[in-house]
Each structure stands twice: as C-alpha cells, then as structure tokens.
Amino acid sequence: MKSNKILNIVIAAIAILGAVLFVRVGIEDAEVIKNNADVQNSVVSPLISFSFWLFIAAVVIAVGLSLWTIVKNPENLKKLLMSLAALGVLLLIAYFIADDNVVYDAAGKIQPGGEAGSSVNRWVGTGIWYSVILGGLASLFFVYDLGKGLIKS
C-alpha cells in the first residue's frame, strides 16, 4: 500500500514537471523560439532532454520488468524463444523476398548508396517486406477474431 503512494507521488511529480516545461514553451512567442538560439536552449532544450530521459527510463523499466517476469516464470522463456524464432523465420523470408535493385531519384540519377547489389537496398526492402508480412498476419488475426466474436454472439 505504501509503495502505491510513493509511485503515485513520483508519477505526479513527473507529470507536473512535464507540464511546467510544456507550458514554458507555450508561453514564448513562436517567432522568438524559431529565431533566437538562446531562447531555444533555455525553453525547448529542457523539454526535449526531459522527454528523452523519460523515454529511456520507460524503455529500461519495460525491458527490466520483462526480464524479471521471465526469471520468475521460466515457462514463459519457452514461449519467448518460440516467438523470437517465428519472428526470425519471418525476417529471413522477408530478406529473401527483398531485392537490391538500383534506386533512382526524381531526375533519373542513381541515389548515393543506391547502387545495384547494395546491402542498404536489400535491408530497406527487407524492412518493407517484414512490415507487410507482419501487417498481413495482424490483419488476418483481426478478421479471424472479429469473425469468432460474431459467431459467438
């Protein structure tokens, strides 16, 4: 019970600090912020730094709690490894589907680093195909779940 109070106080303090930093940016004139580097450094930079460190803390806490859950419940480790293996297989499929063709700009010239056979081209294509495959699977599961819900009703 006491840890909940402490957690609520910490959350409230973070929210108040974020609100104060945000309001400081809102109070300043937009033109002054755009044109004056000193105002940018004194008003915008603290908000960006606060947001960055808050993001880092959220990632560290999320990863730490996930690892703690796996350590406490080793049965979940098997599920985790199977899920990672499935994602790895999908990544391999996306890699073999992707091409490494030449990338041209609007003027018809070859983009720097976009030459034929470039590994950058291959990995960009892999990322696109990986997103398409995962999006397609998510859509299928969504339709399946929707149909299952309609049938139960």
N, C-alpha and C positions, 0 to 999 in steps of 0.2 A: 504494500500500500504506500509506503514511504517512497519507494523508487518511482512510482507513478507520479507523485507530487513533484519530485525532482525532475523527472522527464518533462512534465508539463511546464515547469518553470524554465527549463532550458529551451524548449520549443517556443515559448512565449518570448523569451529574450532574443532568440534568433529572428523571430517574426518582427519584433519591434525594431531591431537593428536594421533589418532589411527594409522595413517601411520607412524609417528615417532616411536611409541612404537613397531610396527611391524618390521620396518627397524632395530631398535636396536637389536632385536632378530636375524634377518637375518645376521647382521654383525659379531656376535660372532660365534666362531667355535663350531660346533655341539658336538664334544667330550668334550670341556670345559664346555658346558652347562650341559651335562649329568653327568659329574664327579665332578663339583665344585658347592657346595650348595650356596656359596656367589654370584657367577655369576647368578645362577638360581634366587636367591632372588632379585638381582639388575636389571635383564633384563626381565625375564619371568614373575615374580610375578606382576609387574606393569601392564603388558598387560592383564593378567588374571583378575586382580582386575578391570581394566578399562572396560573390556568386561562384567564382572559380573554386575557392576553398570549400564552400558549402557543397558543391558538386563532388569534389574529391572526397570529402568526408562521407557523403552519401554512398559513393561507389565502394569505398573501403568498408563501410559498415555493412553494405549489402553482401559483398563478397565474403567478409568475415563471418557474418551470420549464416551464410550458405555453407561455408566450410565447417562451421561449428555444428550445423544440423547433420552434415554428412558424418562427422566424427561421432556424434551422439547416436546416430541411427545408421549403422553400416549397411543395412538392407538397401538404403537409398543409393549407396555407392554403385550397386549393380545397375540400377535404373539410370543413374547419371552416365555411367560408362556406355551403356547401350544407346542412350540418346546422343552422346557425343559421337559414337561410331556411326549412327544413322546420319547425322549431320555431315560427318566426314565423307561418307559414301555419296551424299548429295553434292558435296563440294567437288568431289572427283568427277562426277557425271557432268557438272557444270563446266569444269575445266576442259573436259574432252569435247564438249559441245562448242565451246567458245572458239573463235578464230583469232588469227593475228594478222589480219589484212592491213593494208596501208590506210592511214587516217588522213583525209584531205580537209583543208579549211575551205571557207566560202569562196576563195579565189582559185581553188583547184590546186593549191600547192600542198605538198606533204607537210603535215604538222611536225614540229621538232619532237623527236621521240616516238613519232607515229609511223616509223618505217615498217615495212613488211617483216614479219618474224620477231617483232619487238615483244619482250616479255611483258611490258606495260600493257600493250594492246591485249595480250592474252588474259592478263589478270583483270583488266577492266571488263572484258567480255565475260569472264568467269563470274565477276560480281553481279553483272546484269542478269546472266542466266540463273545464278544462285537465287537472286531475288525473285525472278519469275517462277522458278520451281517452288520455292517456299510459299510465295503468294498463291500459286495454283493449289498447292496442298492445303493451305489455310482456307481457301475458298471452298474446296471440296468438303472439308470437315465442317465448315459453316453450313453448307447446304445439307449435309448429312444430319447435323444436329438439329437444324430447322425442321427437316422432314420427320425426324424422330419425335420432336416435340409436337408436331401437328398430328401425327398418328396417335400419340398418347392421349391427346385431348378429346 
